[in-house]
Amino acid sequence: MYIAVLLIIIVIIISSFFYFKKNDQNKELVSEVDKREVKKSWIEVEKLLSVQKEMNFKLAIIEANKILDQILQVMDFPGENMKERLKMACYTFPQLKKCLWIEAVYQKILKDQKYVLKSGETRYMINLIKKALKKMKIL
């Protein structure tokens, strides 16, 4: 009985070590992201947002989503698509949970040309992504 408990404790300690090591690797990978390119791309997103046209709102969401997904890929979060990578990244960066909703809107934009996107809603979503990128120390 005591041996089984001791083995479980050892497994937990070893698992924790690898989990924290993986988190450290993710943080190191962030430094490999060319932050100047991300900032340049983000300026383009904000330019799109400044033009008060619905198509520009959609393009801004699409581009911001692409930026976030590229960063998640560079940080080596597992998943076959952005939604899966985003869910995994939420364990390291809890503020990304709000971005799951944005991913759903992004998918609607891609699938439904008639999907209506309003200025206030778009600005809110872009601001959420921007805050997430700042928390991740990308912007």
C-alpha positions as CSV (number, residue, x, y, z in Angstrom):
1,M,0.0,0.0,0.0
2,Y,2.7,2.5,1.0
3,I,4.8,1.5,-2.0
4,A,1.8,2.2,-4.3
5,V,1.3,5.7,-2.7
6,L,5.0,6.4,-3.0
7,L,5.1,5.4,-6.7
8,I,2.1,7.7,-7.4
9,I,3.8,10.6,-5.7
10,I,7.0,10.0,-7.7
11,V,5.0,9.9,-10.9
12,I,3.2,13.1,-10.0
13,I,6.5,14.8,-9.3
14,I,8.1,13.6,-12.5
15,S,5.0,14.7,-14.5
16,S,5.1,18.1,-12.9
17,F,8.8,18.5,-13.9
18,F,8.1,17.8,-17.5
19,Y,5.0,20.1,-17.5
20,F,7.0,23.0,-16.2
21,K,9.9,22.3,-18.5
22,K,7.4,22.4,-21.5
23,N,6.1,25.7,-20.2
24,D,9.6,27.1,-20.1
25,Q,10.2,25.9,-23.6
26,N,7.1,27.7,-24.8
27,K,8.3,30.9,-23.2
28,E,11.7,30.5,-24.9
29,L,10.0,29.9,-28.3
30,V,8.2,33.2,-27.9
31,S,11.5,35.0,-28.1
32,E,12.1,33.3,-31.5
33,V,9.0,34.9,-33.0
34,D,10.0,37.9,-35.1
35,K,8.2,40.5,-33.0
36,R,8.8,43.2,-35.5
37,E,6.9,41.2,-38.2
38,V,4.1,40.6,-35.7
39,K,3.9,44.3,-34.9
40,K,4.0,45.2,-38.6
41,S,1.2,42.8,-39.2
42,W,-0.8,44.1,-36.3
43,I,-0.5,47.7,-37.6
44,E,-2.2,46.3,-40.8
45,V,-5.0,44.9,-38.7
46,E,-5.5,48.2,-37.0
47,K,-5.5,50.0,-40.4
48,L,-8.2,47.6,-41.6
49,L,-10.2,48.4,-38.5
50,S,-9.9,52.1,-39.0
51,V,-11.8,52.0,-42.3
52,Q,-15.4,51.8,-41.4
53,K,-16.5,49.1,-43.8
54,E,-17.9,45.7,-42.9
55,M,-15.5,43.9,-45.3
56,N,-12.6,45.5,-43.5
57,F,-13.9,44.4,-40.2
58,K,-14.0,40.8,-41.5
59,L,-10.5,41.1,-42.9
60,A,-9.2,42.5,-39.6
61,I,-10.7,39.5,-37.7
62,I,-9.2,37.1,-40.2
63,E,-5.8,38.7,-40.1
64,A,-5.7,39.0,-36.3
65,N,-6.8,35.3,-36.0
66,K,-4.0,34.3,-38.4
67,I,-1.4,36.2,-36.3
68,L,-2.5,34.5,-33.1
69,D,-2.6,31.1,-34.8
70,Q,1.0,31.5,-36.1
71,I,2.2,32.4,-32.7
72,L,0.5,29.4,-31.1
73,Q,2.2,27.2,-33.8
74,V,5.6,28.7,-33.1
75,M,5.1,28.2,-29.4
76,D,4.4,24.5,-30.3
77,F,1.0,24.1,-28.8
78,P,-0.5,20.8,-30.0
79,G,-3.6,20.6,-32.2
80,E,-4.7,20.0,-35.7
81,N,-6.3,23.4,-36.1
82,M,-6.4,26.7,-34.3
83,K,-9.3,25.8,-32.1
84,E,-7.4,22.9,-30.7
85,R,-4.2,24.9,-30.3
86,L,-6.1,27.7,-28.6
87,K,-7.7,25.2,-26.1
88,M,-4.3,23.9,-25.2
89,A,-2.8,27.3,-24.9
90,C,-5.6,28.3,-22.4
91,Y,-3.8,26.1,-19.8
92,T,-0.7,28.3,-20.1
93,F,-2.5,31.6,-20.9
94,P,-5.9,31.6,-19.3
95,Q,-6.9,34.9,-20.9
96,L,-7.0,33.1,-24.3
97,K,-10.3,31.5,-23.3
98,K,-12.1,34.6,-24.5
99,C,-10.4,34.1,-27.9
100,L,-12.3,30.8,-28.4
101,W,-15.4,32.9,-29.1
102,I,-13.4,34.9,-31.7
103,E,-12.3,31.6,-33.4
104,A,-16.0,30.7,-33.7
105,V,-16.8,34.1,-35.3
106,Y,-13.8,33.6,-37.6
107,Q,-15.2,30.3,-38.8
108,K,-18.6,31.9,-39.4
109,I,-17.0,34.7,-41.5
110,L,-15.2,32.1,-43.7
111,K,-18.3,29.9,-44.2
112,D,-21.0,32.5,-44.5
113,Q,-20.5,35.5,-46.8
114,K,-23.6,37.1,-45.5
115,Y,-22.5,37.0,-41.9
116,V,-22.9,40.5,-40.4
117,L,-20.1,41.9,-38.3
118,K,-20.5,45.3,-36.6
119,S,-17.9,47.8,-35.7
120,G,-18.2,47.6,-31.9
121,E,-18.2,43.8,-32.0
122,T,-15.1,43.8,-34.2
123,R,-13.3,46.3,-32.1
124,Y,-14.0,44.3,-29.0
125,M,-12.7,41.1,-30.6
126,I,-9.5,42.8,-31.9
127,N,-8.9,44.3,-28.5
128,L,-9.2,40.8,-26.8
129,I,-6.6,39.4,-29.2
130,K,-4.4,42.4,-28.7
131,K,-4.6,42.0,-24.9
132,A,-3.8,38.3,-25.2
133,L,-0.7,39.0,-27.4
134,K,0.4,41.6,-24.8
135,K,0.0,39.0,-22.0
136,M,2.0,36.6,-24.1
137,K,4.7,39.3,-24.4
138,I,4.4,39.3,-28.2
139,L,3.2,42.9,-28.7
